[in-house]
Amino acid sequence: MITEPPLGTIVCWFDPADDLHAAYQSTVSHLDVDEAEDPRRWFLADAGRSMGDPFTWPDLLDEMQHFRGPVELISSGRLEHTP
């Protein structure tokens, strides 16, 4: 199994034509403080659509098993500034 990326990461999968199929973000900002350890932290990253129910990392990998990915788009670090 692919190791779960850290919080704050955005990953995506591509269809067989190499078009973007889906991007998911890892966050706990939706959780109460008491629930910070909830493993269901992967949400659809498309701001134009409903966030929907969150996935655990293993469930998300199962859901996307026929697509190419995951490809990391944004890591949990900060992007370097380029002038």
KOLGU-4560 file (N, C-alpha, C; in nm, 3 decimals, padded with zeros to 5 digits):
<recs>
<n_xx: 00.084 n_yy: -00.119 n_zz: 00.000 ca_xx: 00.000 ca_yy: 00.000 ca_zz: 00.000 c_xx: 00.089 c_yy: 00.125 c_zz: 00.000 mol: A seq: 1 type: MET>
<n_xx: 00.040 n_yy: 00.228 n_zz: -00.064 ca_xx: 00.110 ca_yy: 00.356 ca_zz: -00.071 c_xx: 00.094 c_yy: 00.427 c_zz: 00.063 mol: A seq: 2 type: ILE>
<n_xx: 00.203 n_yy: 00.476 n_zz: 00.118 ca_xx: 00.200 ca_yy: 00.545 ca_zz: 00.247 c_xx: 00.119 c_yy: 00.673 c_zz: 00.237 mol: A seq: 3 type: THR>
<n_xx: 00.038 n_yy: 00.700 n_zz: 00.340 ca_xx: -00.045 ca_yy: 00.820 ca_zz: 00.342 c_xx: 00.041 c_yy: 00.945 c_zz: 00.356 mol: A seq: 4 type: GLU>
<n_xx: 00.021 n_yy: 01.042 n_zz: 00.265 ca_xx: 00.095 ca_yy: 01.168 ca_zz: 00.276 c_xx: 00.053 c_yy: 01.246 c_zz: 00.401 mol: A seq: 5 type: PRO>
<n_xx: 00.134 n_yy: 01.342 n_zz: 00.444 ca_xx: 00.100 ca_yy: 01.420 ca_zz: 00.563 c_xx: -00.018 c_yy: 01.514 c_zz: 00.538 mol: A seq: 6 type: PRO>
<n_xx: -00.074 n_yy: 01.564 n_zz: 00.648 ca_xx: -00.182 ca_yy: 01.663 ca_zz: 00.638 c_xx: -00.139 c_yy: 01.782 c_zz: 00.554 mol: A seq: 7 type: LEU>
<n_xx: -00.233 n_yy: 01.840 n_zz: 00.484 ca_xx: -00.204 ca_yy: 01.957 ca_zz: 00.402 c_xx: -00.163 c_yy: 01.922 c_zz: 00.261 mol: A seq: 8 type: GLY>
<n_xx: -00.160 n_yy: 01.792 n_zz: 00.229 ca_xx: -00.120 ca_yy: 01.749 ca_zz: 00.096 c_xx: -00.243 c_yy: 01.741 c_zz: 00.005 mol: A seq: 9 type: THR>
<n_xx: -00.223 n_yy: 01.775 n_zz: -00.122 ca_xx: -00.325 ca_yy: 01.757 ca_zz: -00.224 c_xx: -00.270 c_yy: 01.658 c_zz: -00.326 mol: A seq: 10 type: ILE>
<n_xx: -00.347 n_yy: 01.554 n_zz: -00.354 ca_xx: -00.306 ca_yy: 01.452 ca_zz: -00.450 c_xx: -00.412 c_yy: 01.439 c_zz: -00.558 mol: A seq: 11 type: VAL>
<n_xx: -00.373 n_yy: 01.389 n_zz: -00.675 ca_xx: -00.471 ca_yy: 01.374 ca_zz: -00.783 c_xx: -00.450 c_yy: 01.243 c_zz: -00.855 mol: A seq: 12 type: CYS>
<n_xx: -00.552 n_yy: 01.206 n_zz: -00.930 ca_xx: -00.551 ca_yy: 01.088 ca_zz: -01.015 c_xx: -00.593 c_yy: 01.129 c_zz: -01.155 mol: A seq: 13 type: TRP>
<n_xx: -00.542 n_yy: 01.056 n_zz: -01.256 ca_xx: -00.571 ca_yy: 01.084 ca_zz: -01.395 c_xx: -00.641 c_yy: 00.964 c_zz: -01.460 mol: A seq: 14 type: PHE>
<n_xx: -00.729 n_yy: 00.994 n_zz: -01.556 ca_xx: -00.798 ca_yy: 00.888 ca_zz: -01.628 c_xx: -00.706 c_yy: 00.829 c_zz: -01.735 mol: A seq: 15 type: ASP>
<n_xx: -00.750 n_yy: 00.725 n_zz: -01.807 ca_xx: -00.663 ca_yy: 00.662 ca_zz: -01.909 c_xx: -00.617 c_yy: 00.757 c_zz: -02.021 mol: A seq: 16 type: PRO>
<n_xx: -00.688 n_yy: 00.867 n_zz: -02.044 ca_xx: -00.647 ca_yy: 00.964 ca_zz: -02.145 c_xx: -00.554 c_yy: 01.070 c_zz: -02.086 mol: A seq: 17 type: ALA>
<n_xx: -00.511 n_yy: 01.051 n_zz: -01.962 ca_xx: -00.426 ca_yy: 01.144 ca_zz: -01.888 c_xx: -00.493 c_yy: 01.278 c_zz: -01.859 mol: A seq: 18 type: ASP>
<n_xx: -00.625 n_yy: 01.279 n_zz: -01.855 ca_xx: -00.698 ca_yy: 01.397 ca_zz: -01.810 c_xx: -00.718 c_yy: 01.386 c_zz: -01.659 mol: A seq: 19 type: ASP>
<n_xx: -00.716 n_yy: 01.500 n_zz: -01.592 ca_xx: -00.737 ca_yy: 01.501 ca_zz: -01.447 c_xx: -00.873 c_yy: 01.443 c_zz: -01.414 mol: A seq: 20 type: LEU>
<n_xx: -00.874 n_yy: 01.345 n_zz: -01.328 ca_xx: -01.001 ca_yy: 01.282 ca_zz: -01.288 c_xx: -01.051 c_yy: 01.337 c_zz: -01.156 mol: A seq: 21 type: HIS>
<n_xx: -00.963 n_yy: 01.342 n_zz: -01.056 ca_xx: -01.004 ca_yy: 01.388 ca_zz: -00.924 c_xx: -00.882 c_yy: 01.430 c_zz: -00.843 mol: A seq: 22 type: ALA>
<n_xx: -00.902 n_yy: 01.530 n_zz: -00.759 ca_xx: -00.798 ca_yy: 01.574 ca_zz: -00.666 c_xx: -00.858 c_yy: 01.575 c_zz: -00.526 mol: A seq: 23 type: ALA>
<n_xx: -00.781 n_yy: 01.528 n_zz: -00.431 ca_xx: -00.826 ca_yy: 01.521 ca_zz: -00.292 c_xx: -00.726 c_yy: 01.592 c_zz: -00.203 mol: A seq: 24 type: TYR>
<n_xx: -00.779 n_yy: 01.654 n_zz: -00.098 ca_xx: -00.693 ca_yy: 01.723 ca_zz: -00.001 c_xx: -00.707 c_yy: 01.658 c_zz: 00.135 mol: A seq: 25 type: GLN>
<n_xx: -00.597 n_yy: 01.658 n_zz: 00.209 ca_xx: -00.595 ca_yy: 01.601 ca_zz: 00.343 c_xx: -00.604 c_yy: 01.714 c_zz: 00.444 mol: A seq: 26 type: SER>
<n_xx: -00.710 n_yy: 01.713 n_zz: 00.523 ca_xx: -00.730 ca_yy: 01.819 ca_zz: 00.621 c_xx: -00.806 c_yy: 01.767 c_zz: 00.742 mol: A seq: 27 type: THR>
<n_xx: -00.787 n_yy: 01.831 n_zz: 00.855 ca_xx: -00.867 ca_yy: 01.803 ca_zz: 00.973 c_xx: -00.942 c_yy: 01.929 c_zz: 01.016 mol: A seq: 28 type: VAL>
<n_xx: -00.941 n_yy: 02.031 n_zz: 00.930 ca_xx: -01.005 ca_yy: 02.158 ca_zz: 00.967 c_xx: -01.156 c_yy: 02.142 c_zz: 00.986 mol: A seq: 29 type: SER>
<n_xx: -01.216 n_yy: 02.038 n_zz: 00.929 ca_xx: -01.359 ca_yy: 02.014 ca_zz: 00.944 c_xx: -01.393 c_yy: 01.944 c_zz: 01.074 mol: A seq: 30 type: HIS>
<n_xx: -01.293 n_yy: 01.896 n_zz: 01.147 ca_xx: -01.317 ca_yy: 01.817 ca_zz: 01.267 c_xx: -01.315 c_yy: 01.902 c_zz: 01.393 mol: A seq: 31 type: LEU>
<n_xx: -01.388 n_yy: 01.855 n_zz: 01.492 ca_xx: -01.378 ca_yy: 01.915 ca_zz: 01.625 c_xx: -01.242 c_yy: 01.878 c_zz: 01.683 mol: A seq: 32 type: ASP>
<n_xx: -01.196 n_yy: 01.958 n_zz: 01.778 ca_xx: -01.066 ca_yy: 01.932 ca_zz: 01.839 c_xx: -01.058 c_yy: 01.790 c_zz: 01.895 mol: A seq: 33 type: VAL>
<n_xx: -01.167 n_yy: 01.741 n_zz: 01.953 ca_xx: -01.169 ca_yy: 01.607 ca_zz: 02.011 c_xx: -01.153 c_yy: 01.499 c_zz: 01.904 mol: A seq: 34 type: ASP>
<n_xx: -01.182 n_yy: 01.531 n_zz: 01.778 ca_xx: -01.181 ca_yy: 01.432 ca_zz: 01.672 c_xx: -01.058 c_yy: 01.444 c_zz: 01.581 mol: A seq: 35 type: GLU>
<n_xx: -00.955 n_yy: 01.511 n_zz: 01.627 ca_xx: -00.839 ca_yy: 01.539 ca_zz: 01.542 c_xx: -00.770 c_yy: 01.411 c_zz: 01.493 mol: A seq: 36 type: ALA>
<n_xx: -00.792 n_yy: 01.299 n_zz: 01.557 ca_xx: -00.730 ca_yy: 01.174 ca_zz: 01.515 c_xx: -00.819 c_yy: 01.095 c_zz: 01.419 mol: A seq: 37 type: GLU>
<n_xx: -00.930 n_yy: 01.150 n_zz: 01.377 ca_xx: -01.021 ca_yy: 01.083 ca_zz: 01.284 c_xx: -00.947 c_yy: 01.054 c_zz: 01.153 mol: A seq: 38 type: ASP>
<n_xx: -00.941 n_yy: 00.929 n_zz: 01.109 ca_xx: -00.867 ca_yy: 00.897 ca_zz: 00.986 c_xx: -00.941 c_yy: 00.936 c_zz: 00.857 mol: A seq: 39 type: PRO>
<n_xx: -01.068 n_yy: 00.978 n_zz: 00.868 ca_xx: -01.144 ca_yy: 01.016 ca_zz: 00.748 c_xx: -01.114 c_yy: 01.162 c_zz: 00.716 mol: A seq: 40 type: ARG>
<n_xx: -00.999 n_yy: 01.189 n_zz: 00.659 ca_xx: -00.955 ca_yy: 01.326 ca_zz: 00.640 c_xx: -00.929 c_yy: 01.364 c_zz: 00.495 mol: A seq: 41 type: ARG>
<n_xx: -00.965 n_yy: 01.278 n_zz: 00.398 ca_xx: -00.941 ca_yy: 01.306 ca_zz: 00.257 c_xx: -01.070 c_yy: 01.352 c_zz: 00.190 mol: A seq: 42 type: TRP>
<n_xx: -01.072 n_yy: 01.478 n_zz: 00.149 ca_xx: -01.189 ca_yy: 01.539 ca_zz: 00.087 c_xx: -01.160 c_yy: 01.575 c_zz: -00.058 mol: A seq: 43 type: PHE>
<n_xx: -01.265 n_yy: 01.571 n_zz: -00.140 ca_xx: -01.254 ca_yy: 01.619 ca_zz: -00.277 c_xx: -01.208 c_yy: 01.764 c_zz: -00.275 mol: A seq: 44 type: LEU>
<n_xx: -01.107 n_yy: 01.798 n_zz: -00.353 ca_xx: -01.046 ca_yy: 01.931 ca_zz: -00.347 c_xx: -01.108 c_yy: 02.031 c_zz: -00.443 mol: A seq: 45 type: ALA>
<n_xx: -01.210 n_yy: 01.990 n_zz: -00.519 ca_xx: -01.275 ca_yy: 02.078 ca_zz: -00.615 c_xx: -01.367 c_yy: 02.174 c_zz: -00.541 mol: A seq: 46 type: ASP>
<n_xx: -01.327 n_yy: 02.299 n_zz: -00.534 ca_xx: -01.405 ca_yy: 02.398 ca_zz: -00.459 c_xx: -01.541 c_yy: 02.425 c_zz: -00.521 mol: A seq: 47 type: ALA>
<n_xx: -01.560 n_yy: 02.391 n_zz: -00.648 ca_xx: -01.686 ca_yy: 02.416 ca_zz: -00.715 c_xx: -01.793 c_yy: 02.313 c_zz: -00.686 mol: A seq: 48 type: GLY>
<n_xx: -01.755 n_yy: 02.206 n_zz: -00.618 ca_xx: -01.851 ca_yy: 02.100 ca_zz: -00.588 c_xx: -01.857 c_yy: 02.078 c_zz: -00.437 mol: A seq: 49 type: ARG>
<n_xx: -01.961 n_yy: 02.008 n_zz: -00.396 ca_xx: -01.975 ca_yy: 01.974 ca_zz: -00.254 c_xx: -01.855 c_yy: 01.890 c_zz: -00.210 mol: A seq: 50 type: SER>
<n_xx: -01.810 n_yy: 01.912 n_zz: -00.089 ca_xx: -01.697 ca_yy: 01.836 ca_zz: -00.036 c_xx: -01.732 c_yy: 01.687 c_zz: -00.025 mol: A seq: 51 type: MET>
<n_xx: -01.857 n_yy: 01.654 n_zz: 00.001 ca_xx: -01.895 ca_yy: 01.514 ca_zz: 00.013 c_xx: -01.840 c_yy: 01.451 c_zz: 00.139 mol: A seq: 52 type: GLY>
<n_xx: -01.860 n_yy: 01.321 n_zz: 00.150 ca_xx: -01.810 ca_yy: 01.249 ca_zz: 00.266 c_xx: -01.660 c_yy: 01.229 c_zz: 00.254 mol: A seq: 53 type: ASP>
<n_xx: -01.589 n_yy: 01.238 n_zz: 00.365 ca_xx: -01.444 ca_yy: 01.217 ca_zz: 00.361 c_xx: -01.409 c_yy: 01.069 c_zz: 00.349 mol: A seq: 54 type: PRO>
<n_xx: -01.288 n_yy: 01.043 n_zz: 00.305 ca_xx: -01.236 ca_yy: 00.907 ca_zz: 00.292 c_xx: -01.120 c_yy: 00.888 c_zz: 00.388 mol: A seq: 55 type: PHE>
<n_xx: -01.098 n_yy: 00.763 n_zz: 00.428 ca_xx: -00.970 ca_yy: 00.727 ca_zz: 00.488 c_xx: -00.874 c_yy: 00.708 c_zz: 00.371 mol: A seq: 56 type: THR>
<n_xx: -00.745 n_yy: 00.710 n_zz: 00.396 ca_xx: -00.648 ca_yy: 00.690 ca_zz: 00.289 c_xx: -00.665 c_yy: 00.555 c_zz: 00.219 mol: A seq: 57 type: TRP>
<n_xx: -00.678 n_yy: 00.444 n_zz: 00.294 ca_xx: -00.698 ca_yy: 00.315 ca_zz: 00.225 c_xx: -00.826 c_yy: 00.312 c_zz: 00.141 mol: A seq: 58 type: PRO>
<n_xx: -00.934 n_yy: 00.372 n_zz: 00.190 ca_xx: -01.059 ca_yy: 00.375 ca_zz: 00.114 c_xx: -01.044 c_yy: 00.460 c_zz: -00.012 mol: A seq: 59 type: ASP>
<n_xx: -00.970 n_yy: 00.570 n_zz: -00.002 ca_xx: -00.949 ca_yy: 00.655 ca_zz: -00.119 c_xx: -00.866 c_yy: 00.581 c_zz: -00.224 mol: A seq: 60 type: LEU>
<n_xx: -00.763 n_yy: 00.508 n_zz: -00.182 ca_xx: -00.684 ca_yy: 00.429 ca_zz: -00.276 c_xx: -00.771 c_yy: 00.325 c_zz: -00.345 mol: A seq: 61 type: LEU>
<n_xx: -00.860 n_yy: 00.261 n_zz: -00.270 ca_xx: -00.952 ca_yy: 00.163 ca_zz: -00.330 c_xx: -01.046 c_yy: 00.230 c_zz: -00.430 mol: A seq: 62 type: ASP>
<n_xx: -01.096 n_yy: 00.346 n_zz: -00.396 ca_xx: -01.189 ca_yy: 00.421 ca_zz: -00.482 c_xx: -01.123 c_yy: 00.459 c_zz: -00.615 mol: A seq: 63 type: GLU>
<n_xx: -00.995 n_yy: 00.491 n_zz: -00.611 ca_xx: -00.924 ca_yy: 00.540 ca_zz: -00.730 c_xx: -00.838 c_yy: 00.434 c_zz: -00.798 mol: A seq: 64 type: MET>
<n_xx: -00.860 n_yy: 00.307 n_zz: -00.766 ca_xx: -00.769 ca_yy: 00.202 ca_zz: -00.810 c_xx: -00.757 c_yy: 00.187 c_zz: -00.961 mol: A seq: 65 type: GLN>
<n_xx: -00.852 n_yy: 00.231 n_zz: -01.041 ca_xx: -00.845 ca_yy: 00.216 ca_zz: -01.186 c_xx: -00.787 c_yy: 00.340 c_zz: -01.255 mol: A seq: 66 type: HIS>
<n_xx: -00.742 n_yy: 00.435 n_zz: -01.179 ca_xx: -00.687 ca_yy: 00.559 ca_zz: -01.234 c_xx: -00.538 c_yy: 00.568 c_zz: -01.204 mol: A seq: 67 type: PHE>
<n_xx: -00.467 n_yy: 00.650 n_zz: -01.283 ca_xx: -00.323 ca_yy: 00.668 ca_zz: -01.261 c_xx: -00.302 c_yy: 00.768 c_zz: -01.148 mol: A seq: 68 type: ARG>
<n_xx: -00.226 n_yy: 00.729 n_zz: -01.050 ca_xx: -00.201 ca_yy: 00.815 ca_zz: -00.935 c_xx: -00.181 c_yy: 00.732 c_zz: -00.811 mol: A seq: 69 type: GLY>
<n_xx: -00.168 n_yy: 00.791 n_zz: -00.697 ca_xx: -00.180 ca_yy: 00.935 ca_zz: -00.674 c_xx: -00.053 c_yy: 01.011 c_zz: -00.712 mol: A seq: 70 type: PRO>
<n_xx: -00.074 n_yy: 01.131 n_zz: -00.761 ca_xx: 00.033 ca_yy: 01.223 ca_zz: -00.791 c_xx: 00.021 c_yy: 01.338 c_zz: -00.693 mol: A seq: 71 type: VAL>
<n_xx: 00.129 n_yy: 01.371 n_zz: -00.625 ca_xx: 00.126 ca_yy: 01.477 ca_zz: -00.526 c_xx: 00.131 c_yy: 01.612 c_zz: -00.597 mol: A seq: 72 type: GLU>
<n_xx: 00.030 n_yy: 01.696 n_zz: -00.571 ca_xx: 00.026 ca_yy: 01.830 ca_zz: -00.630 c_xx: 00.088 c_yy: 01.932 c_zz: -00.537 mol: A seq: 73 type: LEU>
<n_xx: 00.046 n_yy: 01.931 n_zz: -00.412 ca_xx: 00.094 ca_yy: 02.027 ca_zz: -00.312 c_xx: 00.134 c_yy: 01.947 c_zz: -00.190 mol: A seq: 74 type: ILE>
<n_xx: 00.256 n_yy: 01.968 n_zz: -00.145 ca_xx: 00.299 ca_yy: 01.899 ca_zz: -00.025 c_xx: 00.252 c_yy: 01.976 c_zz: 00.097 mol: A seq: 75 type: SER>
<n_xx: 00.279 n_yy: 01.923 n_zz: 00.213 ca_xx: 00.239 ca_yy: 01.992 ca_zz: 00.336 c_xx: 00.332 c_yy: 02.108 c_zz: 00.368 mol: A seq: 76 type: SER>
<n_xx: 00.438 n_yy: 02.122 n_zz: 00.291 ca_xx: 00.529 ca_yy: 02.236 ca_zz: 00.309 c_xx: 00.481 c_yy: 02.356 c_zz: 00.230 mol: A seq: 77 type: GLY>
<n_xx: 00.559 n_yy: 02.461 n_zz: 00.231 ca_xx: 00.523 ca_yy: 02.581 ca_zz: 00.156 c_xx: 00.594 c_yy: 02.580 c_zz: 00.023 mol: A seq: 78 type: ARG>
<n_xx: 00.527 n_yy: 02.632 n_zz: -00.079 ca_xx: 00.590 ca_yy: 02.645 ca_zz: -00.209 c_xx: 00.699 c_yy: 02.749 c_zz: -00.203 mol: A seq: 79 type: LEU>
<n_xx: 00.808 n_yy: 02.726 n_zz: -00.274 ca_xx: 00.915 ca_yy: 02.825 ca_zz: -00.278 c_xx: 00.870 c_yy: 02.943 c_zz: -00.362 mol: A seq: 80 type: GLU>
<n_xx: 00.907 n_yy: 03.061 n_zz: -00.317 ca_xx: 00.872 ca_yy: 03.183 ca_zz: -00.390 c_xx: 00.964 c_yy: 03.196 c_zz: -00.511 mol: A seq: 81 type: HIS>
<n_xx: 00.905 n_yy: 03.217 n_zz: -00.627 ca_xx: 00.985 ca_yy: 03.242 ca_zz: -00.748 c_xx: 00.949 c_yy: 03.379 c_zz: -00.800 mol: A seq: 82 type: THR>
<n_xx: 01.050 n_yy: 03.465 n_zz: -00.824 ca_xx: 01.021 ca_yy: 03.601 ca_zz: -00.870 c_xx: 00.964 c_yy: 03.605 c_zz: -01.010 mol: A seq: 83 type: PRO>
</recs>
